[in-house]
Amino acid sequence: MVTRVLSITAVVLSLAASAAVAGNLTDHLQATRMTVLRVDQDTGKFMCAEHRRWTAVFAADLQSVRPGDIVKVDRKDGQLPRITVVRRASDEIGSLEL
């Protein structure tokens, strides 16, 4: 009986920990992955579709970014964020979903 209670408790705690880790991963991805809505080359900013705000980044990083692209934002203390294109909008439009 005691073994069964301990086993059930261990399973419940394991599931709760897994849910917490998954939640943290989702939060992290939402904070670092953004869909580009507009790009302003002059100011070195892009508008994020999810957050509806302008984000300043290295202007050189914006040269190849187009609206609809999904980018990863890497932030470092005291520096402008760097962005990397994760998926191009043109790739999404051109790919067939089965």
Jmol script that loads the backbone (N, CA, C; Angstrom):
load data "model"
ATOM      1  N   MET A   1       0.820  -1.192   0.000  1.00  0.00           N
ATOM      2  CA  MET A   1       0.000   0.000   0.000  1.00  0.00           C
ATOM      3  C   MET A   1       0.864   1.256   0.000  1.00  0.00           C
ATOM      4  N   VAL A   2       1.874   1.281   0.879  1.00  0.00           N
ATOM      5  CA  VAL A   2       2.767   2.437   0.964  1.00  0.00           C
ATOM      6  C   VAL A   2       3.545   2.594  -0.348  1.00  0.00           C
ATOM      7  N   THR A   3       3.973   1.488  -0.923  1.00  0.00           N
ATOM      8  CA  THR A   3       4.711   1.533  -2.179  1.00  0.00           C
ATOM      9  C   THR A   3       3.842   2.101  -3.294  1.00  0.00           C
ATOM     10  N   ARG A   4       2.602   1.724  -3.305  1.00  0.00           N
ATOM     11  CA  ARG A   4       1.672   2.214  -4.323  1.00  0.00           C
ATOM     12  C   ARG A   4       1.463   3.716  -4.168  1.00  0.00           C
ATOM     13  N   VAL A   5       1.276   4.198  -2.971  1.00  0.00           N
ATOM     14  CA  VAL A   5       1.088   5.632  -2.715  1.00  0.00           C
ATOM     15  C   VAL A   5       2.341   6.404  -3.132  1.00  0.00           C
ATOM     16  N   LEU A   6       3.514   5.886  -2.795  1.00  0.00           N
ATOM     17  CA  LEU A   6       4.761   6.546  -3.184  1.00  0.00           C
ATOM     18  C   LEU A   6       4.930   6.566  -4.702  1.00  0.00           C
ATOM     19  N   SER A   7       4.555   5.482  -5.366  1.00  0.00           N
ATOM     20  CA  SER A   7       4.654   5.429  -6.822  1.00  0.00           C
ATOM     21  C   SER A   7       3.728   6.448  -7.476  1.00  0.00           C
ATOM     22  N   ILE A   8       2.516   6.533  -7.002  1.00  0.00           N
ATOM     23  CA  ILE A   8       1.555   7.494  -7.548  1.00  0.00           C
ATOM     24  C   ILE A   8       2.031   8.919  -7.297  1.00  0.00           C
ATOM     25  N   THR A   9       2.561   9.181  -6.122  1.00  0.00           N
ATOM     26  CA  THR A   9       3.081  10.509  -5.796  1.00  0.00           C
ATOM     27  C   THR A   9       4.244  10.869  -6.719  1.00  0.00           C
ATOM     28  N   ALA A  10       5.124   9.917  -6.969  1.00  0.00           N
ATOM     29  CA  ALA A  10       6.262  10.159  -7.855  1.00  0.00           C
ATOM     30  C   ALA A  10       5.800  10.468  -9.273  1.00  0.00           C
ATOM     31  N   VAL A  11       4.790   9.767  -9.758  1.00  0.00           N
ATOM     32  CA  VAL A  11       4.259  10.008 -11.102  1.00  0.00           C
ATOM     33  C   VAL A  11       3.628  11.397 -11.177  1.00  0.00           C
ATOM     34  N   VAL A  12       2.852  11.769 -10.180  1.00  0.00           N
ATOM     35  CA  VAL A  12       2.204  13.087 -10.161  1.00  0.00           C
ATOM     36  C   VAL A  12       3.251  14.190 -10.142  1.00  0.00           C
ATOM     37  N   LEU A  13       4.274  14.050  -9.321  1.00  0.00           N
ATOM     38  CA  LEU A  13       5.334  15.053  -9.259  1.00  0.00           C
ATOM     39  C   LEU A  13       6.100  15.130 -10.576  1.00  0.00           C
ATOM     40  N   SER A  14       6.335  14.001 -11.203  1.00  0.00           N
ATOM     41  CA  SER A  14       7.026  13.972 -12.490  1.00  0.00           C
ATOM     42  C   SER A  14       6.211  14.686 -13.561  1.00  0.00           C
ATOM     43  N   LEU A  15       4.919  14.446 -13.608  1.00  0.00           N
ATOM     44  CA  LEU A  15       4.054  15.119 -14.582  1.00  0.00           C
ATOM     45  C   LEU A  15       3.996  16.620 -14.332  1.00  0.00           C
ATOM     46  N   ALA A  16       3.944  17.027 -13.078  1.00  0.00           N
ATOM     47  CA  ALA A  16       3.913  18.454 -12.750  1.00  0.00           C
ATOM     48  C   ALA A  16       5.214  19.129 -13.177  1.00  0.00           C
ATOM     49  N   ALA A  17       6.338  18.471 -12.958  1.00  0.00           N
ATOM     50  CA  ALA A  17       7.634  19.023 -13.361  1.00  0.00           C
ATOM     51  C   ALA A  17       7.728  19.124 -14.878  1.00  0.00           C
ATOM     52  N   SER A  18       7.234  18.118 -15.602  1.00  0.00           N
ATOM     53  CA  SER A  18       7.249  18.143 -17.064  1.00  0.00           C
ATOM     54  C   SER A  18       6.418  19.295 -17.597  1.00  0.00           C
ATOM     55  N   ALA A  19       5.264  19.531 -16.990  1.00  0.00           N
ATOM     56  CA  ALA A  19       4.398  20.636 -17.410  1.00  0.00           C
ATOM     57  C   ALA A  19       5.082  21.979 -17.165  1.00  0.00           C
ATOM     58  N   ALA A  20       5.780  22.108 -16.057  1.00  0.00           N
ATOM     59  CA  ALA A  20       6.480  23.356 -15.748  1.00  0.00           C
ATOM     60  C   ALA A  20       7.599  23.613 -16.738  1.00  0.00           C
ATOM     61  N   VAL A  21       8.346  22.584 -17.089  1.00  0.00           N
ATOM     62  CA  VAL A  21       9.432  22.733 -18.061  1.00  0.00           C
ATOM     63  C   VAL A  21       8.865  23.099 -19.429  1.00  0.00           C
ATOM     64  N   ALA A  22       7.795  22.451 -19.832  1.00  0.00           N
ATOM     65  CA  ALA A  22       7.172  22.756 -21.122  1.00  0.00           C
ATOM     66  C   ALA A  22       6.658  24.188 -21.148  1.00  0.00           C
ATOM     67  N   GLY A  23       6.096  24.635 -20.044  1.00  0.00           N
ATOM     68  CA  GLY A  23       5.621  26.015 -19.961  1.00  0.00           C
ATOM     69  C   GLY A  23       6.752  27.008 -20.087  1.00  0.00           C
ATOM     70  N   ASN A  24       7.886  26.725 -19.445  1.00  0.00           N
ATOM     71  CA  ASN A  24       9.034  27.618 -19.541  1.00  0.00           C
ATOM     72  C   ASN A  24       9.589  27.651 -20.958  1.00  0.00           C
ATOM     73  N   LEU A  25       9.627  26.511 -21.640  1.00  0.00           N
ATOM     74  CA  LEU A  25      10.105  26.459 -23.009  1.00  0.00           C
ATOM     75  C   LEU A  25       9.192  27.267 -23.922  1.00  0.00           C
ATOM     76  N   THR A  26       7.888  27.131 -23.751  1.00  0.00           N
ATOM     77  CA  THR A  26       6.930  27.890 -24.549  1.00  0.00           C
ATOM     78  C   THR A  26       7.104  29.381 -24.318  1.00  0.00           C
ATOM     79  N   ASP A  27       7.241  29.783 -23.066  1.00  0.00           N
ATOM     80  CA  ASP A  27       7.454  31.198 -22.752  1.00  0.00           C
ATOM     81  C   ASP A  27       8.730  31.708 -23.402  1.00  0.00           C
ATOM     82  N   HIS A  28       9.781  30.909 -23.345  1.00  0.00           N
ATOM     83  CA  HIS A  28      11.057  31.306 -23.944  1.00  0.00           C
ATOM     84  C   HIS A  28      10.921  31.478 -25.455  1.00  0.00           C
ATOM     85  N   LEU A  29      10.269  30.533 -26.116  1.00  0.00           N
ATOM     86  CA  LEU A  29      10.091  30.627 -27.564  1.00  0.00           C
ATOM     87  C   LEU A  29       9.244  31.832 -27.946  1.00  0.00           C
ATOM     88  N   GLN A  30       8.200  32.108 -27.169  1.00  0.00           N
ATOM     89  CA  GLN A  30       7.368  33.266 -27.460  1.00  0.00           C
ATOM     90  C   GLN A  30       8.131  34.569 -27.280  1.00  0.00           C
ATOM     91  N   ALA A  31       9.062  34.601 -26.364  1.00  0.00           N
ATOM     92  CA  ALA A  31       9.829  35.816 -26.121  1.00  0.00           C
ATOM     93  C   ALA A  31      10.944  36.011 -27.141  1.00  0.00           C
ATOM     94  N   THR A  32      11.455  34.925 -27.719  1.00  0.00           N
ATOM     95  CA  THR A  32      12.601  35.051 -28.619  1.00  0.00           C
ATOM     96  C   THR A  32      12.254  34.873 -30.088  1.00  0.00           C
ATOM     97  N   ARG A  33      11.115  34.301 -30.420  1.00  0.00           N
ATOM     98  CA  ARG A  33      10.716  34.113 -31.816  1.00  0.00           C
ATOM     99  C   ARG A  33       9.607  35.100 -32.140  1.00  0.00           C
ATOM    100  N   MET A  34       9.780  35.809 -33.236  1.00  0.00           N
ATOM    101  CA  MET A  34       8.813  36.830 -33.614  1.00  0.00           C
ATOM    102  C   MET A  34       8.552  36.774 -35.113  1.00  0.00           C
ATOM    103  N   THR A  35       7.332  37.136 -35.498  1.00  0.00           N
ATOM    104  CA  THR A  35       6.978  37.258 -36.902  1.00  0.00           C
ATOM    105  C   THR A  35       7.079  38.730 -37.274  1.00  0.00           C
ATOM    106  N   VAL A  36       7.830  39.014 -38.324  1.00  0.00           N
ATOM    107  CA  VAL A  36       8.053  40.399 -38.751  1.00  0.00           C
ATOM    108  C   VAL A  36       6.819  40.902 -39.480  1.00  0.00           C
ATOM    109  N   LEU A  37       6.289  42.016 -39.007  1.00  0.00           N
ATOM    110  CA  LEU A  37       5.135  42.642 -39.641  1.00  0.00           C
ATOM    111  C   LEU A  37       5.586  43.743 -40.595  1.00  0.00           C
ATOM    112  N   ARG A  38       6.494  44.598 -40.119  1.00  0.00           N
ATOM    113  CA  ARG A  38       7.055  45.686 -40.930  1.00  0.00           C
ATOM    114  C   ARG A  38       8.517  45.875 -40.572  1.00  0.00           C
ATOM    115  N   VAL A  39       9.270  46.411 -41.521  1.00  0.00           N
ATOM    116  CA  VAL A  39      10.689  46.683 -41.304  1.00  0.00           C
ATOM    117  C   VAL A  39      10.949  48.159 -41.604  1.00  0.00           C
ATOM    118  N   ASP A  40      11.655  48.839 -40.701  1.00  0.00           N
ATOM    119  CA  ASP A  40      12.061  50.225 -40.916  1.00  0.00           C
ATOM    120  C   ASP A  40      13.590  50.260 -40.925  1.00  0.00           C
ATOM    121  N   GLN A  41      14.156  50.223 -42.122  1.00  0.00           N
ATOM    122  CA  GLN A  41      15.612  50.191 -42.274  1.00  0.00           C
ATOM    123  C   GLN A  41      16.260  51.457 -41.715  1.00  0.00           C
ATOM    124  N   ASP A  42      15.577  52.601 -41.845  1.00  0.00           N
ATOM    125  CA  ASP A  42      16.163  53.876 -41.413  1.00  0.00           C
ATOM    126  C   ASP A  42      16.414  53.929 -39.915  1.00  0.00           C
ATOM    127  N   THR A  43      15.482  53.381 -39.132  1.00  0.00           N
ATOM    128  CA  THR A  43      15.631  53.419 -37.675  1.00  0.00           C
ATOM    129  C   THR A  43      16.237  52.145 -37.103  1.00  0.00           C
ATOM    130  N   GLY A  44      16.389  51.114 -37.933  1.00  0.00           N
ATOM    131  CA  GLY A  44      16.941  49.841 -37.454  1.00  0.00           C
ATOM    132  C   GLY A  44      15.971  49.097 -36.566  1.00  0.00           C
ATOM    133  N   LYS A  45      14.672  49.162 -36.917  1.00  0.00           N
ATOM    134  CA  LYS A  45      13.641  48.499 -36.108  1.00  0.00           C
ATOM    135  C   LYS A  45      12.725  47.675 -36.990  1.00  0.00           C
ATOM    136  N   PHE A  46      12.094  46.686 -36.358  1.00  0.00           N
ATOM    137  CA  PHE A  46      11.036  45.941 -37.027  1.00  0.00           C
ATOM    138  C   PHE A  46       9.858  45.825 -36.081  1.00  0.00           C
ATOM    139  N   MET A  47       8.661  45.703 -36.663  1.00  0.00           N
ATOM    140  CA  MET A  47       7.458  45.540 -35.845  1.00  0.00           C
ATOM    141  C   MET A  47       7.131  44.063 -35.768  1.00  0.00           C
ATOM    142  N   CYS A  48       6.929  43.597 -34.547  1.00  0.00           N
ATOM    143  CA  CYS A  48       6.601  42.209 -34.281  1.00  0.00           C
ATOM    144  C   CYS A  48       5.082  42.021 -34.352  1.00  0.00           C
ATOM    145  N   ALA A  49       4.635  41.027 -35.094  1.00  0.00           N
ATOM    146  CA  ALA A  49       3.199  40.777 -35.231  1.00  0.00           C
ATOM    147  C   ALA A  49       2.573  40.308 -33.918  1.00  0.00           C
ATOM    148  N   GLU A  50       3.309  39.516 -33.135  1.00  0.00           N
ATOM    149  CA  GLU A  50       2.752  38.984 -31.895  1.00  0.00           C
ATOM    150  C   GLU A  50       2.634  40.042 -30.800  1.00  0.00           C
ATOM    151  N   HIS A  51       3.653  40.887 -30.677  1.00  0.00           N
ATOM    152  CA  HIS A  51       3.682  41.855 -29.579  1.00  0.00           C
ATOM    153  C   HIS A  51       3.188  43.242 -29.977  1.00  0.00           C
ATOM    154  N   ARG A  52       3.011  43.478 -31.286  1.00  0.00           N
ATOM    155  CA  ARG A  52       2.539  44.770 -31.798  1.00  0.00           C
ATOM    156  C   ARG A  52       3.389  45.931 -31.303  1.00  0.00           C
ATOM    157  N   ARG A  53       4.712  45.752 -31.328  1.00  0.00           N
ATOM    158  CA  ARG A  53       5.607  46.838 -30.937  1.00  0.00           C
ATOM    159  C   ARG A  53       6.859  46.791 -31.807  1.00  0.00           C
ATOM    160  N   TRP A  54       7.523  47.924 -31.881  1.00  0.00           N
ATOM    161  CA  TRP A  54       8.766  48.034 -32.634  1.00  0.00           C
ATOM    162  C   TRP A  54       9.911  47.538 -31.771  1.00  0.00           C
ATOM    163  N   THR A  55      10.819  46.786 -32.369  1.00  0.00           N
ATOM    164  CA  THR A  55      11.985  46.265 -31.675  1.00  0.00           C
ATOM    165  C   THR A  55      13.237  46.745 -32.402  1.00  0.00           C
ATOM    166  N   ALA A  56      14.129  47.412 -31.672  1.00  0.00           N
ATOM    167  CA  ALA A  56      15.380  47.887 -32.247  1.00  0.00           C
ATOM    168  C   ALA A  56      16.400  46.758 -32.257  1.00  0.00           C
ATOM    169  N   VAL A  57      17.073  46.589 -33.395  1.00  0.00           N
ATOM    170  CA  VAL A  57      18.105  45.569 -33.553  1.00  0.00           C
ATOM    171  C   VAL A  57      19.251  46.173 -34.366  1.00  0.00           C
ATOM    172  N   PHE A  58      20.329  45.411 -34.533  1.00  0.00           N
ATOM    173  CA  PHE A  58      21.413  45.860 -35.397  1.00  0.00           C
ATOM    174  C   PHE A  58      20.848  46.087 -36.796  1.00  0.00           C
ATOM    175  N   ALA A  59      21.095  47.264 -37.346  1.00  0.00           N
ATOM    176  CA  ALA A  59      20.550  47.605 -38.657  1.00  0.00           C
ATOM    177  C   ALA A  59      21.022  46.634 -39.735  1.00  0.00           C
ATOM    178  N   ALA A  60      22.239  46.148 -39.636  1.00  0.00           N
ATOM    179  CA  ALA A  60      22.765  45.215 -40.640  1.00  0.00           C
ATOM    180  C   ALA A  60      21.962  43.910 -40.657  1.00  0.00           C
ATOM    181  N   ASP A  61      21.411  43.522 -39.513  1.00  0.00           N
ATOM    182  CA  ASP A  61      20.611  42.293 -39.450  1.00  0.00           C
ATOM    183  C   ASP A  61      19.310  42.411 -40.227  1.00  0.00           C
ATOM    184  N   LEU A  62      18.843  43.630 -40.441  1.00  0.00           N
ATOM    185  CA  LEU A  62      17.561  43.840 -41.111  1.00  0.00           C
ATOM    186  C   LEU A  62      17.663  43.814 -42.630  1.00  0.00           C
ATOM    187  N   GLN A  63      18.872  43.784 -43.161  1.00  0.00           N
ATOM    188  CA  GLN A  63      19.049  43.851 -44.614  1.00  0.00           C
ATOM    189  C   GLN A  63      18.328  42.727 -45.351  1.00  0.00           C
ATOM    190  N   SER A  64      18.298  41.555 -44.783  1.00  0.00           N
ATOM    191  CA  SER A  64      17.694  40.411 -45.476  1.00  0.00           C
ATOM    192  C   SER A  64      16.323  40.024 -44.917  1.00  0.00           C
ATOM    193  N   VAL A  65      15.796  40.808 -43.993  1.00  0.00           N
ATOM    194  CA  VAL A  65      14.519  40.470 -43.353  1.00  0.00           C
ATOM    195  C   VAL A  65      13.367  41.113 -44.121  1.00  0.00           C
ATOM    196  N   ARG A  66      12.327  40.346 -44.347  1.00  0.00           N
ATOM    197  CA  ARG A  66      11.128  40.818 -45.045  1.00  0.00           C
ATOM    198  C   ARG A  66       9.901  40.561 -44.182  1.00  0.00           C
ATOM    199  N   PRO A  67       8.818  41.326 -44.405  1.00  0.00           N
ATOM    200  CA  PRO A  67       7.578  41.061 -43.671  1.00  0.00           C
ATOM    201  C   PRO A  67       7.116  39.622 -43.862  1.00  0.00           C
ATOM    202  N   GLY A  68       6.689  39.021 -42.777  1.00  0.00           N
ATOM    203  CA  GLY A  68       6.235  37.639 -42.788  1.00  0.00           C
ATOM    204  C   GLY A  68       7.289  36.648 -42.337  1.00  0.00           C
ATOM    205  N   ASP A  69       8.556  37.063 -42.334  1.00  0.00           N
ATOM    206  CA  ASP A  69       9.629  36.177 -41.877  1.00  0.00           C
ATOM    207  C   ASP A  69       9.516  35.945 -40.373  1.00  0.00           C
ATOM    208  N   ILE A  70       9.895  34.769 -39.941  1.00  0.00           N
ATOM    209  CA  ILE A  70       9.966  34.468 -38.517  1.00  0.00           C
ATOM    210  C   ILE A  70      11.425  34.561 -38.115  1.00  0.00           C
ATOM    211  N   VAL A  71      11.688  35.380 -37.100  1.00  0.00           N
ATOM    212  CA  VAL A  71      13.067  35.615 -36.675  1.00  0.00           C
ATOM    213  C   VAL A  71      13.257  35.213 -35.222  1.00  0.00           C
ATOM    214  N   LYS A  72      14.493  34.877 -34.902  1.00  0.00           N
ATOM    215  CA  LYS A  72      14.885  34.589 -33.524  1.00  0.00           C
ATOM    216  C   LYS A  72      15.661  35.794 -33.029  1.00  0.00           C
ATOM    217  N   VAL A  73      15.301  36.292 -31.855  1.00  0.00           N
ATOM    218  CA  VAL A  73      15.940  37.473 -31.287  1.00  0.00           C
ATOM    219  C   VAL A  73      16.862  37.035 -30.152  1.00  0.00           C
ATOM    220  N   ASP A  74      18.141  37.364 -30.291  1.00  0.00           N
ATOM    221  CA  ASP A  74      19.131  37.049 -29.254  1.00  0.00           C
ATOM    222  C   ASP A  74      19.517  38.336 -28.539  1.00  0.00           C
ATOM    223  N   ARG A  75      19.180  38.403 -27.265  1.00  0.00           N
ATOM    224  CA  ARG A  75      19.466  39.597 -26.471  1.00  0.00           C
ATOM    225  C   ARG A  75      20.692  39.369 -25.596  1.00  0.00           C
ATOM    226  N   LYS A  76      21.548  40.375 -25.536  1.00  0.00           N
ATOM    227  CA  LYS A  76      22.697  40.373 -24.635  1.00  0.00           C
ATOM    228  C   LYS A  76      22.680  41.686 -23.881  1.00  0.00           C
ATOM    229  N   ASP A  77      23.023  41.641 -22.613  1.00  0.00           N
ATOM    230  CA  ASP A  77      22.997  42.842 -21.783  1.00  0.00           C
ATOM    231  C   ASP A  77      23.877  43.940 -22.368  1.00  0.00           C
ATOM    232  N   GLY A  78      23.300  45.136 -22.454  1.00  0.00           N
ATOM    233  CA  GLY A  78      24.046  46.301 -22.891  1.00  0.00           C
ATOM    234  C   GLY A  78      24.254  46.414 -24.385  1.00  0.00           C
ATOM    235  N   GLN A  79      23.690  45.508 -25.174  1.00  0.00           N
ATOM    236  CA  GLN A  79      23.851  45.546 -26.621  1.00  0.00           C
ATOM    237  C   GLN A  79      22.498  45.490 -27.297  1.00  0.00           C
ATOM    238  N   LEU A  80      22.458  45.968 -28.531  1.00  0.00           N
ATOM    239  CA  LEU A  80      21.248  45.804 -29.321  1.00  0.00           C
ATOM    240  C   LEU A  80      21.062  44.321 -29.627  1.00  0.00           C
ATOM    241  N   PRO A  81      19.826  43.855 -29.651  1.00  0.00           N
ATOM    242  CA  PRO A  81      19.588  42.446 -29.970  1.00  0.00           C
ATOM    243  C   PRO A  81      20.029  42.114 -31.392  1.00  0.00           C
ATOM    244  N   ARG A  82      20.440  40.881 -31.593  1.00  0.00           N
ATOM    245  CA  ARG A  82      20.773  40.367 -32.921  1.00  0.00           C
ATOM    246  C   ARG A  82      19.615  39.474 -33.348  1.00  0.00           C
ATOM    247  N   ILE A  83      19.316  39.473 -34.645  1.00  0.00           N
ATOM    248  CA  ILE A  83      18.246  38.608 -35.133  1.00  0.00           C
ATOM    249  C   ILE A  83      18.773  37.657 -36.192  1.00  0.00           C
ATOM    250  N   THR A  84      18.148  36.495 -36.227  1.00  0.00           N
ATOM    251  CA  THR A  84      18.457  35.460 -37.205  1.00  0.00           C
ATOM    252  C   THR A  84      17.143  35.006 -37.808  1.00  0.00           C
ATOM    253  N   VAL A  85      17.088  34.896 -39.121  1.00  0.00           N
ATOM    254  CA  VAL A  85      15.868  34.423 -39.778  1.00  0.00           C
ATOM    255  C   VAL A  85      15.751  32.925 -39.554  1.00  0.00           C
ATOM    256  N   VAL A  86      14.634  32.512 -38.961  1.00  0.00           N
ATOM    257  CA  VAL A  86      14.369  31.096 -38.707  1.00  0.00           C
ATOM    258  C   VAL A  86      13.632  30.484 -39.890  1.00  0.00           C
ATOM    259  N   ARG A  87      12.653  31.226 -40.411  1.00  0.00           N
ATOM    260  CA  ARG A  87      11.864  30.733 -41.535  1.00  0.00           C
ATOM    261  C   ARG A  87      11.417  31.920 -42.378  1.00  0.00           C
ATOM    262  N   ARG A  88      11.579  31.817 -43.644  1.00  0.00           N
ATOM    263  CA  ARG A  88      11.182  32.875 -44.575  1.00  0.00           C
ATOM    264  C   ARG A  88       9.704  32.750 -44.923  1.00  0.00           C
ATOM    265  N   ALA A  89       9.053  33.891 -45.076  1.00  0.00           N
ATOM    266  CA  ALA A  89       7.642  33.899 -45.466  1.00  0.00           C
ATOM    267  C   ALA A  89       7.471  33.262 -46.833  1.00  0.00           C
ATOM    268  N   SER A  90       8.403  33.501 -47.734  1.00  0.00           N
ATOM    269  CA  SER A  90       8.308  32.923 -49.087  1.00  0.00           C
ATOM    270  C   SER A  90       8.362  31.397 -49.054  1.00  0.00           C
ATOM    271  N   ASP A  91       9.111  30.839 -48.105  1.00  0.00           N
ATOM    272  CA  ASP A  91       9.168  29.381 -47.964  1.00  0.00           C
ATOM    273  C   ASP A  91       7.835  28.831 -47.484  1.00  0.00           C
ATOM    274  N   GLU A  92       7.200  29.546 -46.577  1.00  0.00           N
ATOM    275  CA  GLU A  92       5.894  29.107 -46.050  1.00  0.00           C
ATOM    276  C   GLU A  92       4.830  29.147 -47.112  1.00  0.00           C
ATOM    277  N   ILE A  93       4.824  30.207 -47.904  1.00  0.00           N
ATOM    278  CA  ILE A  93       3.791  30.353 -48.949  1.00  0.00           C
ATOM    279  C   ILE A  93       3.992  29.305 -50.033  1.00  0.00           C
ATOM    280  N   GLY A  94       5.242  29.020 -50.362  1.00  0.00           N
ATOM    281  CA  GLY A  94       5.531  28.083 -51.440  1.00  0.00           C
ATOM    282  C   GLY A  94       5.423  26.629 -51.081  1.00  0.00           C
ATOM    283  N   SER A  95       5.413  26.310 -49.778  1.00  0.00           N
ATOM    284  CA  SER A  95       5.377  24.895 -49.391  1.00  0.00           C
ATOM    285  C   SER A  95       3.954  24.375 -49.337  1.00  0.00           C
ATOM    286  N   LEU A  96       3.795  23.133 -49.765  1.00  0.00           N
ATOM    287  CA  LEU A  96       2.478  22.488 -49.731  1.00  0.00           C
ATOM    288  C   LEU A  96       2.317  21.777 -48.406  1.00  0.00           C
ATOM    289  N   GLU A  97       1.174  21.949 -47.799  1.00  0.00           N
ATOM    290  CA  GLU A  97       0.879  21.214 -46.576  1.00  0.00           C
ATOM    291  C   GLU A  97       0.047  20.007 -46.933  1.00  0.00           C
ATOM    292  N   LEU A  98       0.458  18.886 -46.417  1.00  0.00           N
ATOM    293  CA  LEU A  98      -0.265  17.639 -46.725  1.00  0.00           C
ATOM    294  C   LEU A  98      -1.189  17.282 -45.611  1.00  0.00           C
TER     295      LEU A  98
END
end "model"
wireframe off; spacefill off
backbone 0.3
color backbone group
